[in-house]
Amino acid sequence: MAARQLLYTIQKTKVFFYGLNEISMLRSMKHHDHVSTRYFSSKRRSQTEILKSALDNYEDLQLAPLKIKNCNIGVSFSEACLEHEVYSCTGNDIILCESFSNVFKEGFNALHQSIDKVGVGFFDTPNIDNGTEDDMYYYALSALRQFLTEIDYHEKCLKQKEPFGDAFDKQNEAYVATLLTTHLLSQLVYGNRYFISNSYLVQPLKCPCLKPLECSSLINCGQTGLGCEDIWYGHPDIVLVPPNFSNIPLCFLEDDIEAQMQEDYDMLTKDLLQENYGSIDISELKLKMVLEKRAEQILSQAITFSFCEANRDSSGGRECHTLIPSIVLTPHHYLVVMYDYEHDILLSSDHQISPLWDETGLKFNLSAVLQIWMVLNHSYFKPKLSTEFQKDFAFTCEIHRIFKELQVFDKTKQITYRPSFRQENKHLKDKKPFMLYSDYKKTNVML
């Protein structure tokens, strides 16, 4: 039933780009303390060429509003139940979307500015006291420049033609998180600082990529606890630690779709054969089933993180933004969720299939790189909705209403990062965690 409903949704859904007269059909679905001063102009031109190509060939992401109809509270992210649906203004088959590029206008302006102004000394020396846009963007743009300089290396650490294969093959969630954090996410944040959750039973000691001798990155594990026991809580898979603003939690999913949902997959394949939907991409439908299965965990964590950002002390007099983005990644795809904690608007890109890699499967999708980079550095680029969209969709998520009815809205003020939660302590058992021998050997620890 779930598979048939998913197929129906994909076949029937039309998407309007909010604010436009046209109707468009969406496709279904190492630690560097200082980065910039060591580059020569030839490398800088190479970075500019890559960036210009990425902007010239940019493929946008569309964010659809979601409505929470009901939910439970006082549980972990993995136990959260959120009955949700895509918010529709003019009918069940119509979705009014906002584009990622409109939400992150300031980020795209910074990228174009960096191309126009590129030259000796530009963005090489931060001077935050001046408070100019160039100074504020320094950290984020420095990280992106560094990554584009080394992008070929990071791609080859994760993907190679035969005989080296794919670093993600048959890896569990902890290893997926380690690979993507070491060779993508941490590289897009100045300083490369992060923590892999120490709640994983299997914690890699070194990066398990395809270039172990060249990489040899040691993995940082630590406390990633986020939330409030009276609402939702848990331990995000990793937390990035950018300079000058708060931590960023991320969620990872294994891409072993067939093993997780073989029964639904068999049913779906049978339905497609019977109904002759030859144009449907089976792999995309399977991915959507996995995202749907984990949607409650994804949405509860994204909303919790947004309220956590609301609680942090805004220092330095910088303008705050209330629309807080989150990212979910699999080895081959990504999903963006954004929640506006003040106006109660929840957006998601899960109606699209967003590839992390290009058509070759060996090179990063540069549109994905730019979008992920902006999300990770959202504190600098201050994403926001247009006044019209914000007015029309305010409080459509309805989580404010639900929390108030459950008399826990004031508890959102208690959402923060913490090492443990009292509900977890009730379930602790006095025994050592166990690990598969094969996983233990992968850590390269000598017995």
Buried (B, 14 or more C-beta within 10 A) or exposed (E): EEBEEBBEBBEEBEBBBBBEEEEEEBEBBEEBEEBBEEBEEEEBEBBBEBBBEBBEEBBBBBBBBBBBEEBBBBBBBEBBEBEBEBBBEEEEEBBBBBBBBBBBBBBBEBBEBBEEEBEEEBBBEBEEEEEEEBBBBBBBBBBBBBBBBEBEEBBBBBBBEEEEEBBBEEBBBBBBBBBBBBBBBBBBBBBBBBBBBBBBEBBBEBBBBBBEEEBEBEBBBBBBBBBBBBBBBBBBBBBBBBEBBBBBBBBBBBBBBEEBBEEBBEBBBEEBEEEEBEEBEEBBBBBBBBBBBBBBBBBBBBBBBBBBBBBBEEEEEBEEBBBBBBBBBBBBBBBBBBBBBBBBBBBBBBBBBBBBBBEEEBEBBBBBBBBBBBBBBBBBBBBBBBEEBBEBBBEBBBBBEBBEEBEBBEBBEBBBBBEEBEBBEEEEEEEEEEEEEEBEEBBEEEE
